[in-house]
Amino acid sequence: MLHADLDAFYASVEQRDDPDLRGRPVLVGGGVVLACSYEAKRAGVRTAMNGRQARALCPDAIVVPPRMEAYSAASKDVFAIFRDTTPLVEGISVDEAFLEVGGLARLVGTPRDIAARLRGRVLAEVGLPITVGVARTKFLAKVASGVAKPDGLLVVEPDAEREFLHPLRVERLWGVGKVTAAKLHGLGVHTVADVAALGESALVSLLGPASGHHLHALATFSDPRRVTPGVSRRSIGSQRALGNRRRSPEELDTILAGIVDRLARRLREGDRTCRTVVLRLRFGDFTRVTRSHTLRTATDRTAALDAAARELLTESMSMILQRGITLIGLSLANLDRDGREQLELALDERDEPHTALAGPGPERDPAALDSALDAVRARFGAAAVGRATQLGRDPGISVPVLPEHE
C-alpha cells in the first residue's frame, strides 16, 4: 500500500505559482487560516487557526487569498499521475489517496521504487512536493507518511512493523482524540506499545466495544482493509468558519442557506439523494455539538433540506446566543443513488414538499426550480443566481472536493 499525501497543499500551490513565496511563511486565508506552509508551521501556526493569532505567532507571514480553481486543477493533475501508476486508487481527499501496488513488482519494480518514481513525477509534472508512506496495511502506510513529512518517503517493511509503530505516541492511532488520549494517559498508556500491552478486554472495558476492538487491532497490526476504487461517499458536507464576532440569528440563517444550496447542488450533480441532515456547531469556547434529523424519504430537493437544516438551527439557537459561535457546518448523510428511494403516496397535501414553496396561486414543482437554477449556475457560474438575502454578503469559500464518482 502507498499513502500519498501532498505537503501543505494550498500553500504549496501558492509557492509553486509565485517564486517570491518560496521558502517564506505563507498563510492561505486571512480571517481563518485555511492552509499554511511548513515555514509558518515551524512558528506554531496551524490550519483553522484565527488569522490574528497566526500573525502574532508569525509576524513575517505572507497572507494570500485562496484560489480554489488552482487547487482543484492541481489535484486533478496529481490524481491523473496516481491512476497512471496503478488502477487501484482510492481518493481520500483532494490532496491524498491510497494506492495498491503490490501486484506491480514484476512489471515496474518494488513498492519503494514505485513510490520514488511517483514522487518524482508529481514534482516534475505538477511542481508540488508529496510525501509517500509505504507499508503492508492502510493504517501503517498513513502513519508512515505522517512521520515522513514533509517531502519524504518512508517504507515500513513487514518485519519492522513493531519496531516502527510501537514507540509512537497513542495519538498516532486513528480514533484517538483528546478525550480518548486523556483516558489512556490517565492509565499510564502513552505509546502504541502500551496500548498493545493493555490488552483487548481492558481497552473494551475502558473505551467501549467499538473503540476498544478498533485500537487493539491497530496496535497489533491488524488492518484487513483493501484499496477500493470508485467507492461512493456515504456523506458530504461543508462548513464555514465565522471568527469570534457575534452573529445574529438572521445572519446565521443566511449562511446556513448558502451551505444548503451548495450541498444540494452537489447531490444532484452526483445523482445522489440523502435522508439525514446533520448540523455541526462550534461555540465560542471551542466545544462542539452536532444535531441531526432524518427525513421520511430520501431527497435531493433544496427546499426539503433547507427546511430540515433551519429547524435544527432554530432548536440550537439558545445555545448559540448563550455561548457564541465560531463555526457552522452541515453534512448530508445516508446517501443513496437517485431513484432508489421508496416512493410515497401523497395522502395529505400538507405532506407535499412543494406546498410551502408554492404559496398562493398555481403549484410550483421544486424539482423544476432546482433544475433551472442548476442550469443557470452551470452556464454562468455559481454566483450568477442566488437568494435575495445573500446579496452583498460574503458567500464564504467553497473548497475543492473529489468528484462524486472518484
Phi, psi and chi 1 to 4 in degrees:
 res  aa     phi    psi   chi1   chi2   chi3   chi4
   1 MET       -  139.6  -55.8  -84.1 -174.8      -
   2 LEU  -112.9  139.1  -52.4 -174.2      -      -
   3 HIS  -114.6  111.2  178.9 -103.1      -      -
   4 ALA  -104.8  126.5      -      -      -      -
   5 ASP  -138.2  115.7 -166.9   -0.1      -      -
   6 LEU   -64.9  141.6  -70.7  159.6      -      -
   7 ASP   -86.1  124.5  -61.4  -39.9      -      -
   8 ALA    41.6   59.4      -      -      -      -
   9 PHE   -50.8  -61.0  178.2   41.9      -      -
  10 TYR   -57.9  -46.6  -67.0  178.8      -      -
  11 ALA   -64.8  -36.7      -      -      -      -
  12 SER   -65.8  -37.5  -68.5      -      -      -
  13 VAL   -63.8  -40.7  172.3      -      -      -
  14 GLU   -64.1  -42.3  -63.5  -60.5  -23.6      -
  15 GLN   -68.7  -33.8  -69.4  177.2  -40.7      -
  16 ARG   -63.5  -43.1  177.1 -162.9   68.4 -179.9
  17 ASP   -84.1  -16.0  -66.2  -13.3      -      -
  18 ASP  -130.6   99.4 -175.2   -8.7      -      -
  19 PRO   -56.1  -26.9  -24.5   34.4      -      -
  20 ASP   -66.6  -17.2  -69.8  -20.8      -      -
  21 LEU   -90.6  -11.1  -61.4  178.9      -      -
  22 ARG   -68.3  131.9  -64.8  171.8 -169.9  171.4
  23 GLY    79.6    4.0      -      -      -      -
  24 ARG  -116.2  155.3  -56.3  176.2   68.5 -179.2
  25 PRO   -70.9  124.0   24.0  -32.6      -      -
  26 VAL  -122.6  132.3  175.1      -      -      -
  27 LEU  -115.3  128.0  -51.4 -178.7      -      -
  28 VAL   -97.0  117.0  179.6      -      -      -
  29 GLY    96.7  138.9      -      -      -      -
  30 GLY   -97.6  -56.3      -      -      -      -
  31 GLY   -64.6  -43.7      -      -      -      -
  32 VAL  -131.1  137.6  174.9      -      -      -
  33 VAL   -75.4  111.6  177.1      -      -      -
  34 LEU   -80.0  -30.9  -61.5  177.7      -      -
  35 ALA  -163.1  156.6      -      -      -      -
  36 CYS  -145.1  148.7   55.8      -      -      -
  37 SER   -73.9  165.3   67.4      -      -      -
  38 TYR   -65.8  -26.4  -83.2   90.4      -      -
  39 GLU   -63.2  -37.6  -66.5   83.3    0.8      -
  40 ALA   -75.5  -36.2      -      -      -      -
  41 LYS   -60.8  -35.1  -71.3 -177.5  179.1 -177.1
  42 ARG   -65.7  -20.1  -76.3 -166.7  -75.0  -90.4
  43 ALA   -89.3   -0.2      -      -      -      -
  44 GLY   103.1    1.2      -      -      -      -
  45 VAL   -75.1  142.3  179.0      -      -      -
  46 ARG  -134.7  154.4  -65.8  -68.5  179.6  -93.8
  47 THR   -59.6  142.2  -60.6      -      -      -
  48 ALA    77.3    4.3      -      -      -      -
  49 MET   -74.7  148.5 -179.1  177.9  -75.9      -
  50 ASN   -59.8  135.8  177.2  -84.3      -      -
  51 GLY   -59.7  -37.9      -      -      -      -
  52 ARG   -64.9  -43.1 -176.4  178.5  -58.3  174.2
  53 GLN   -63.7  -40.2 -178.6 -176.2    2.4      -
  54 ALA   -63.1  -42.4      -      -      -      -
  55 ARG   -70.7  -27.3  -70.4 -172.4  -68.5  -85.6
  56 ALA   -69.0  -38.0      -      -      -      -
  57 LEU   -72.4  -32.2  -70.3  170.6      -      -
  58 CYS  -135.5   79.2 -172.1      -      -      -
  59 PRO   -59.9  -25.0  -19.8   31.7      -      -
  60 ASP   -86.8    1.4  -64.2  -27.9      -      -
  61 ALA   -63.2  144.1      -      -      -      -
  62 ILE  -103.5  121.4  -58.4  170.1      -      -
  63 VAL   -95.4  127.2 -179.7      -      -      -
  64 VAL  -124.6  146.0  -61.9      -      -      -
  65 PRO   -72.7  149.6   26.9  -34.4      -      -
  66 PRO   -70.3  147.8   24.1  -32.6      -      -
  67 ARG  -127.2   83.4  -61.2 -179.0  -59.2  131.7
  68 MET   -63.3  -33.2  -64.0  -56.8  170.5      -
  69 GLU   -64.0  -38.1  -69.2 -174.8    0.0      -
  70 ALA   -66.2  -39.9      -      -      -      -
  71 TYR   -68.3  -39.3  -48.8  146.2      -      -
  72 SER   -64.2  -42.2 -178.7      -      -      -
  73 ALA   -64.2  -42.0      -      -      -      -
  74 ALA   -63.3  -41.5      -      -      -      -
  75 SER   -60.4  -44.3  173.0      -      -      -
  76 LYS   -62.5  -38.6  -69.3  176.2 -178.3  176.9
  77 ASP   -65.5  -40.6  -68.9  -19.0      -      -
  78 VAL   -68.2  -42.9  171.7      -      -      -
  79 PHE   -66.0  -29.2  -91.5   79.0      -      -
  80 ALA   -62.6  -38.3      -      -      -      -
  81 ILE   -68.4  -40.4  -65.0  173.7      -      -
  82 PHE   -54.3  -49.7  -70.2  166.0      -      -
  83 ARG   -72.3  -23.1  -64.6 -169.9 -166.4   92.9
  84 ASP   -75.9  -19.7 -167.1   44.7      -      -
  85 THR   -82.5  -43.0  -59.3      -      -      -
  86 THR  -157.0  146.1  172.5      -      -      -
  87 PRO   -74.0  -14.1   25.2  -33.3      -      -
  88 LEU   -94.6   85.0  -60.0  177.4      -      -
  89 VAL  -123.5  128.1  177.2      -      -      -
  90 GLU  -118.4  104.4 -179.6 -179.1  -16.6      -
  91 GLY   -70.5  133.9      -      -      -      -
  92 ILE  -101.5  -40.6  -53.5  -58.3      -      -
  93 SER  -156.2 -175.7   66.1      -      -      -
  94 VAL   -68.0  -13.7  -66.6      -      -      -
  95 ASP  -124.1   13.8   58.8   -9.6      -      -
  96 GLU  -154.4  153.0   65.3  173.8  -44.0      -
  97 ALA  -159.6  157.5      -      -      -      -
  98 PHE   -98.9  141.3  -72.7  108.8      -      -
  99 LEU  -128.9  132.7  -66.5   79.6      -      -
 100 GLU   -95.0  119.7  169.9   62.2   69.6      -
 101 VAL  -128.6   11.1  -61.0      -      -      -
 102 GLY   -61.9  -29.0      -      -      -      -
 103 GLY   -89.9    8.3      -      -      -      -
 104 LEU  -102.2    3.3  -59.0  178.6      -      -
 105 ALA   -57.4  -45.7      -      -      -      -
 106 ARG   -72.2  -24.6  -67.6 -173.7  177.1 -178.4
 107 LEU   -87.0  -45.6  -64.8  174.4      -      -
 108 VAL  -130.0   -3.6  -67.1      -      -      -
 109 GLY   120.0 -174.0      -      -      -      -
 110 THR   -73.1  161.7   66.5      -      -      -
 111 PRO   -55.4  -36.2  -29.6   37.0      -      -
 112 ARG   -62.8  -43.8 -179.1 -171.6  -67.1  -87.4
 113 ASP   -62.6  -43.0  -65.1  -24.7      -      -
 114 ILE   -63.6  -43.3  -64.5  169.9      -      -
 115 ALA   -64.1  -40.5      -      -      -      -
 116 ALA   -64.9  -41.9      -      -      -      -
 117 ARG   -66.4  -38.5  -80.8 -162.8  -63.4  -86.8
 118 LEU   -60.2  -46.6  174.6   66.5      -      -
 119 ARG   -61.5  -41.7  -65.1 -175.9   64.8 -119.2
 120 GLY   -64.0  -40.0      -      -      -      -
 121 ARG   -68.3  -42.7  -74.3 -167.5   61.5 -173.6
 122 VAL   -61.7  -40.5  171.0      -      -      -
 123 LEU   -68.6  -44.3 -177.2   60.5      -      -
 124 ALA   -73.8  -39.6      -      -      -      -
 125 GLU   -93.8  -28.7  -61.8  174.8   28.6      -
 126 VAL  -114.0  -19.2 -169.9      -      -      -
 127 GLY    80.9   23.8      -      -      -      -
 128 LEU  -125.2  143.5  -63.3  175.1      -      -
 129 PRO   -78.0  144.1   29.2  -33.8      -      -
 130 ILE  -141.8  140.3 -170.3  167.3      -      -
 131 THR  -104.4  139.6  -64.2      -      -      -
 132 VAL  -128.4  129.0  179.6      -      -      -
 133 GLY  -106.1  138.4      -      -      -      -
 134 VAL  -124.1  128.1 -175.4      -      -      -
 135 ALA  -161.8  177.4      -      -      -      -
 136 ARG   -75.2  -25.8 -177.5  177.5   55.5   88.0
 137 THR  -128.0  162.2   66.4      -      -      -
 138 LYS   -58.9  -48.1  -82.1 -175.9  170.7 -179.6
 139 PHE   -59.1  -48.9  167.3   62.9      -      -
 140 LEU   -66.2  -35.6  -75.2  173.0      -      -
 141 ALA   -64.4  -39.8      -      -      -      -
 142 LYS   -68.7  -41.9 -175.9  169.7  176.1   65.3
 143 VAL   -62.5  -40.3  174.2      -      -      -
 144 ALA   -61.7  -41.4      -      -      -      -
 145 SER   -67.2  -35.7   69.3      -      -      -
 146 GLY   -64.5  -39.9      -      -      -      -
 147 VAL   -69.2  -34.3  171.8      -      -      -
 148 ALA   -80.1  -13.0      -      -      -      -
 149 LYS   -64.6  150.9  -81.9 -172.9  169.0  -69.3
 150 PRO   -90.5  156.0   33.1  -34.4      -      -
 151 ASP    53.2   50.6 -165.0   18.3      -      -
 152 GLY  -129.5  175.8      -      -      -      -
 153 LEU  -139.9  125.2  167.4   60.8      -      -
 154 LEU  -134.8  125.6  179.0   59.1      -      -
 155 VAL  -108.5  126.2  179.1      -      -      -
 156 VAL  -104.7  104.0 -179.7      -      -      -
 157 GLU   -69.7  149.5  -59.2  -70.2   -7.5      -
 158 PRO   -54.3  -36.2  -28.2   35.9      -      -
 159 ASP   -82.9    0.3   59.0   -1.6      -      -
 160 ALA  -117.0   12.8      -      -      -      -
 161 GLU   -62.4  -46.1  -69.1  176.2  -12.3      -
 162 ARG   -62.9  -43.9 -176.2  179.7  -56.2  -85.9
 163 GLU   -62.1  -34.6  178.5 -175.9   -5.4      -
 164 PHE   -77.9  -49.5  166.3   71.6      -      -
 165 LEU   -82.2  -43.8 -176.9   62.4      -      -
 166 HIS   -62.3  -31.9  -85.1 -165.9      -      -
 167 PRO   -74.2  -12.0  -19.2   33.4      -      -
 168 LEU   -73.8  155.3  -61.4  178.3      -      -
 169 ARG   -70.4  154.0  -65.9 -171.4   61.5   79.6
 170 VAL   -60.3  -24.8  -65.8      -      -      -
 171 GLU   -63.0  -16.2  -73.5   83.5   -5.8      -
 172 ARG   -73.4  -17.2  -72.5  -75.7 -173.7 -179.6
 173 LEU   -76.8  134.0  -66.1  173.4      -      -
 174 TRP   -58.1  132.1  -77.0  -12.7      -      -
 175 GLY    96.3   -3.8      -      -      -      -
 176 VAL   -99.2   99.7  176.2      -      -      -
 177 GLY   -98.8 -163.4      -      -      -      -
 178 LYS   -63.3  -41.7  -69.0 -177.7  178.8  179.3
 179 VAL   -66.9  -48.8  174.1      -      -      -
 180 THR   -64.9  -40.8  -59.0      -      -      -
 181 ALA   -61.1  -40.1      -      -      -      -
 182 ALA   -63.2  -40.6      -      -      -      -
 183 LYS   -62.1  -44.6  -70.6 -178.9  179.7  178.9
 184 LEU   -67.2  -42.5  -66.5  172.0      -      -
 185 HIS   -62.1  -34.5  -67.5  166.5      -      -
 186 GLY   -63.0  -22.4      -      -      -      -
 187 LEU   -96.8    6.3  -66.7  175.2      -      -
 188 GLY    81.4   16.6      -      -      -      -
 189 VAL   -96.6  110.4  176.3      -      -      -
 190 HIS  -120.7  -24.0  -62.1  -77.1      -      -
 191 THR  -120.4  166.7   66.2      -      -      -
 192 VAL   -62.6  -34.9  178.5      -      -      -
 193 ALA   -60.2  -38.8      -      -      -      -
 194 ASP   -64.0  -38.0  -64.9  -25.2      -      -
 195 VAL   -63.5  -46.3  173.4      -      -      -
 196 ALA   -61.9  -39.4      -      -      -      -
 197 ALA   -70.9  -27.1      -      -      -      -
 198 LEU   -64.0  -33.6 -167.0   60.2      -      -
 199 GLY    94.4  152.9      -      -      -      -
 200 GLU   -66.5  -43.3 -171.6  169.5   11.3      -
 201 SER   -63.6  -38.6   59.9      -      -      -
 202 ALA   -67.8  -39.3      -      -      -      -
 203 LEU   -65.5  -41.1  -73.5  167.7      -      -
 204 VAL   -63.6  -42.0  168.3      -      -      -
 205 SER   -63.4  -37.6  176.6      -      -      -
 206 LEU   -79.8  -42.4  175.5   66.6      -      -
 207 LEU  -112.0   -7.2  -55.2  174.2      -      -
 208 GLY    97.0  161.9      -      -      -      -
 209 PRO   -59.1  -48.5  -23.8   33.3      -      -
 210 ALA   -63.0  -54.1      -      -      -      -
 211 SER   -67.8  -38.6  -66.0      -      -      -
 212 GLY   -62.7  -49.0      -      -      -      -
 213 HIS   -64.3  -38.8  -67.9  -49.6      -      -
 214 HIS   -62.7  -50.6  168.8   71.8      -      -
 215 LEU   -68.4  -36.1  -66.5 -172.6      -      -
 216 HIS   -63.9  -40.1  179.8  -96.1      -      -
 217 ALA   -62.9  -45.2      -      -      -      -
 218 LEU   -65.0  -41.1  -64.7 -177.6      -      -
 219 ALA   -70.3  -17.8      -      -      -      -
 220 THR  -112.0   22.5   54.0      -      -      -
 221 PHE    69.2   25.4  -40.0  108.3      -      -
 222 SER  -103.2  108.7  176.8      -      -      -
 223 ASP  -150.0   88.6 -178.7   11.0      -      -
 224 PRO   -80.0   -0.2   30.8  -35.0      -      -
 225 ARG   -63.9  137.4  -63.4  168.6  -55.4  152.0
 226 ARG  -102.8  165.2  -50.1  -55.5  -59.8  172.4
 227 VAL   -70.8  126.8  171.0      -      -      -
 228 THR  -124.5   92.8   49.9      -      -      -
 229 PRO   -66.0  148.9  -15.1   28.5      -      -
 230 GLY    73.4   13.8      -      -      -      -
 231 VAL   -73.9  126.6  173.6      -      -      -
 232 SER   -73.0  140.8  -63.9      -      -      -
 233 ARG   -68.4  148.0  -72.5 -177.6  -68.3  -79.8
 234 ARG   -88.2  -12.6  -69.7  171.6  -69.5 -177.5
 235 SER  -156.3  158.0   67.1      -      -      -
 236 ILE  -132.1  154.5   60.7  173.3      -      -
 237 GLY  -156.9  168.9      -      -      -      -
 238 SER  -154.1  149.4 -179.8      -      -      -
 239 GLN  -142.3  163.5   62.1 -173.4   26.7      -
 240 ARG  -136.1  117.5  172.8   90.3  177.3  -91.5
 241 ALA   -73.6  137.0      -      -      -      -
 242 LEU  -113.9   -1.8  -57.6  174.6      -      -
 243 GLY    72.5 -161.2      -      -      -      -
 244 ASN  -107.2   -7.3  -66.2  -42.6      -      -
 245 ARG   -75.3  157.1   72.6  176.4  179.5   85.4
 246 ARG   -67.2  144.3  -56.7  -69.0  -67.0 -175.0
 247 ARG  -123.3  134.0  -56.7  -80.3 -178.2  163.7
 248 SER   -77.9  158.5   68.2      -      -      -
 249 PRO   -55.9  -38.7  -27.3   36.0      -      -
 250 GLU   -65.1  -40.0  -66.1   76.5   18.4      -
 251 GLU   -66.7  -42.7 -172.5  175.2    6.4      -
 252 LEU   -63.7  -38.7  -67.5  174.4      -      -
 253 ASP   -62.0  -40.8 -178.6   83.0      -      -
 254 THR   -66.6  -42.5  -61.6      -      -      -
 255 ILE   -63.0  -44.4  -68.0  170.4      -      -
 256 LEU   -63.2  -39.8 -175.6   62.1      -      -
 257 ALA   -61.4  -38.4      -      -      -      -
 258 GLY   -64.1  -39.2      -      -      -      -
 259 ILE   -64.9  -43.3  -66.0  174.7      -      -
 260 VAL   -58.8  -44.8  170.1      -      -      -
 261 ASP   -56.7  -45.9  -74.4  -17.0      -      -
 262 ARG   -65.3  -44.8  -68.8 -165.0  -65.7  -90.8
 263 LEU   -69.5  -39.0  -68.9 -179.1      -      -
 264 ALA   -63.0  -39.0      -      -      -      -
 265 ARG   -66.0  -38.7 -174.1 -179.2  177.2 -161.0
 266 ARG   -62.3  -39.5  -79.4 -178.9   58.8 -170.0
 267 LEU   -57.3  -49.6  -84.2 -176.9      -      -
 268 ARG   -68.4  -36.3  -65.5 -171.7  -68.8  -88.0
 269 GLU   -63.3  -32.4  -73.0  176.0  -16.3      -
 270 GLY   -93.7    7.8      -      -      -      -
 271 ASP    53.9   46.4  -64.1  -37.7      -      -
 272 ARG  -120.6  159.5  -54.1  -65.1  -66.9  -82.3
 273 THR  -129.5  164.0   59.4      -      -      -
 274 CYS  -136.0  159.8   86.5      -      -      -
 275 ARG  -117.5  -22.5  -75.6 -157.9   63.9 -160.9
 276 THR  -120.4  130.6  -57.8      -      -      -
 277 VAL  -109.9  126.8  178.2      -      -      -
 278 VAL  -121.3  121.9 -177.2      -      -      -
 279 LEU   -96.5  131.7  178.8   69.1      -      -
 280 ARG  -119.8  129.8  -55.6 -178.5 -175.2  -81.9
 281 LEU  -128.6  141.9  -56.1  172.4      -      -
 282 ARG  -121.8  127.3 -172.9 -179.8   68.0 -160.9
 283 PHE   -90.3  177.5  -61.6  115.5      -      -
 284 GLY   -62.2  -26.6      -      -      -      -
 285 ASP   -90.5    9.1   57.7    3.0      -      -
 286 PHE    69.6   11.9  -67.9   96.6      -      -
 287 THR   -77.2  160.2   58.4      -      -      -
 288 ARG  -129.2  152.2  -63.5  172.5 -179.0  -98.5
 289 VAL  -140.5  156.7  -61.2      -      -      -
 290 THR  -127.5  146.0   60.5      -      -      -
 291 ARG  -133.9  138.7  -63.9  -70.7 -176.2  -93.0
 292 SER  -134.0  156.6   65.4      -      -      -
 293 HIS  -142.3  128.2  174.7   74.1      -      -
 294 THR  -101.4  124.6  -62.2      -      -      -
 295 LEU   -75.6  156.4  -55.1  167.3      -      -
 296 ARG   -65.8  -36.6  -71.3 -165.6  -48.9  173.4
 297 THR  -133.3  150.4   58.4      -      -      -
 298 ALA   -67.5  147.7      -      -      -      -
 299 THR  -152.9  160.3 -174.6      -      -      -
 300 ASP  -125.7   16.5   63.0   -0.3      -      -
 301 ARG   -82.1  129.2  -62.2  -61.7  106.3 -154.3
 302 THR   -58.3  -43.2  -60.0      -      -      -
 303 ALA   -62.2  -42.6      -      -      -      -
 304 ALA   -67.6  -41.6      -      -      -      -
 305 LEU   -68.6  -38.9  -61.0  173.3      -      -
 306 ASP   -63.4  -41.6 -169.6   48.7      -      -
 307 ALA   -63.9  -42.6      -      -      -      -
 308 ALA   -65.7  -43.3      -      -      -      -
 309 ALA   -65.0  -41.8      -      -      -      -
 310 ARG   -66.9  -34.6  -77.6  175.5  158.9  169.0
 311 GLU   -64.2  -42.0 -177.4  177.2  -13.2      -
 312 LEU   -64.2  -40.2  -67.7  171.5      -      -
 313 LEU   -64.9  -42.5 -179.1   63.2      -      -
 314 THR   -61.0  -41.9  -61.2      -      -      -
 315 GLU   -65.2  -25.9  -67.1  171.9   -5.0      -
 316 SER   -96.5   -3.1  -54.1      -      -      -
 317 MET   -62.8  -35.9 -166.2   56.7   68.7      -
 318 SER   -62.3  -39.7   60.4      -      -      -
 319 MET   -65.4  -40.7  -72.1 -170.7  -64.2      -
 320 ILE   -63.4  -46.0  -66.2  172.0      -      -
 321 LEU   -66.2  -30.2  -65.3  176.2      -      -
 322 GLN   -80.3  -38.3 -178.6 -179.5    8.6      -
 323 ARG  -111.5   -6.0  -59.4  163.4   64.5  179.8
 324 GLY    77.1  166.7      -      -      -      -
 325 ILE  -142.4  137.5 -175.1  169.4      -      -
 326 THR  -119.8  -11.1   59.0      -      -      -
 327 LEU  -157.2  139.9  179.1  143.2      -      -
 328 ILE  -131.6  135.1 -175.4  169.8      -      -
 329 GLY  -143.7  162.9      -      -      -      -
 330 LEU  -140.2  137.4 -162.7   71.4      -      -
 331 SER  -124.1  144.1  -64.5      -      -      -
 332 LEU  -112.6  118.6  -54.9 -179.1      -      -
 333 ALA  -121.3 -179.9      -      -      -      -
 334 ASN    54.6   52.3  -72.7  -25.9      -      -
 335 LEU   -76.6  148.9  -59.3 -172.4      -      -
 336 ASP  -145.7  169.0 -155.6  -16.1      -      -
 337 ARG   -72.9  139.2  -71.9  -65.0  169.0 -159.5
 338 ASP   -58.7  131.7 -170.8   15.8      -      -
 339 GLY   101.3   -9.0      -      -      -      -
 340 ARG   -90.9  -10.1  -70.1 -173.9 -177.4  178.1
 341 GLU   -70.8  152.7   70.0  -91.0   19.3      -
 342 GLN   -70.6  127.6  175.8   66.6   44.7      -
 343 LEU   -81.4  151.3  -60.3  179.3      -      -
 344 GLU  -120.1  150.3  -74.8 -169.7  -18.2      -
 345 LEU   -82.4  134.1  -67.2  174.3      -      -
 346 ALA   -83.6   89.5      -      -      -      -
 347 LEU   -84.9  -17.6  -59.4  178.9      -      -
 348 ASP  -140.3  121.9 -175.4  -18.1      -      -
 349 GLU   -61.7  -17.6   70.3  173.5    6.6      -
 350 ARG   -69.3  -19.6  -70.1  174.3  -61.2  177.2
 351 ASP   -83.2  -10.3  -65.6  -25.8      -      -
 352 GLU   -72.8  122.5  -72.2  -68.2  -61.2      -
 353 PRO   -64.7  -19.1   23.1  -33.2      -      -
 354 HIS   -89.8   -8.4   60.1 -102.5      -      -
 355 THR   -62.3  -44.2  -56.3      -      -      -
 356 ALA   -64.9  -30.3      -      -      -      -
 357 LEU   -74.5  -32.0  -84.6 -179.2      -      -
 358 ALA   -70.1  -43.2      -      -      -      -
 359 GLY    65.1 -158.5      -      -      -      -
 360 PRO   -69.1  150.6   23.8  -32.6      -      -
 361 GLY    97.6 -167.9      -      -      -      -
 362 PRO   -62.2  148.3  -18.4   30.0      -      -
 363 GLU   -64.9  148.8  -73.3 -173.3  -14.5      -
 364 ARG  -117.4  142.8  -59.7  173.0 -173.2  172.2
 365 ASP   -90.1  114.4 -179.4    0.2      -      -
 366 PRO   -63.8  -29.3   22.1  -32.9      -      -
 367 ALA   -65.0  -40.7      -      -      -      -
 368 ALA   -65.7  -38.8      -      -      -      -
 369 LEU   -63.3  -47.4  174.6   60.4      -      -
 370 ASP   -60.3  -42.8  -73.8  -20.9      -      -
 371 SER   -63.1  -40.9  -63.1      -      -      -
 372 ALA   -65.1  -44.3      -      -      -      -
 373 LEU   -64.6  -41.1  -66.2  175.6      -      -
 374 ASP   -60.2  -41.1  -70.5  -13.5      -      -
 375 ALA   -65.5  -40.9      -      -      -      -
 376 VAL   -63.3  -45.9  171.1      -      -      -
 377 ARG   -67.6  -35.6  -71.6  166.2  175.5  152.6
 378 ALA   -64.8  -34.7      -      -      -      -
 379 ARG   -86.3  -39.1 -177.8  171.4 -178.4 -179.5
 380 PHE  -114.6    0.8  -60.5  105.7      -      -
 381 GLY   105.1  155.7      -      -      -      -
 382 ALA   -62.1  -28.1      -      -      -      -
 383 ALA   -88.8    4.1      -      -      -      -
 384 ALA   -67.9  -30.4      -      -      -      -
 385 VAL  -145.7  142.1   61.8      -      -      -
 386 GLY  -162.5 -175.9      -      -      -      -
 387 ARG   -76.2  147.6  -60.0  169.8 -174.2 -101.9
 388 ALA   -63.4  -33.0      -      -      -      -
 389 THR   -65.5  -16.9   55.8      -      -      -
 390 GLN   -96.3   -0.8  -65.8  169.6  -20.5      -
 391 LEU   -62.4  130.7  -72.2  174.1      -      -
 392 GLY    77.8    3.0      -      -      -      -
 393 ARG  -103.9  152.0  -67.3 -178.4 -179.0  -90.3
 394 ASP   -69.2  119.1  178.4    7.3      -      -
 395 PRO   -75.8   -4.5   30.7  -36.4      -      -
 396 GLY    82.2 -175.3      -      -      -      -
 397 ILE  -110.7  130.4  -64.3  169.3      -      -
 398 SER   -98.1  108.5  -63.0      -      -      -
 399 VAL   -77.5  150.7  -59.1      -      -      -
 400 PRO   -66.8  146.2   22.3  -31.3      -      -
 401 VAL  -131.6  160.8  -63.7      -      -      -
 402 LEU   -64.8  145.3  -73.1  172.8      -      -
 403 PRO   -57.1  149.2  -21.7   30.9      -      -
 404 GLU   -58.0  -34.6  174.4   57.2   32.2      -
 405 HIS  -101.3   27.3  -57.9  -65.6      -      -
 406 GLU   -57.4      - -177.4   61.8   52.6      -
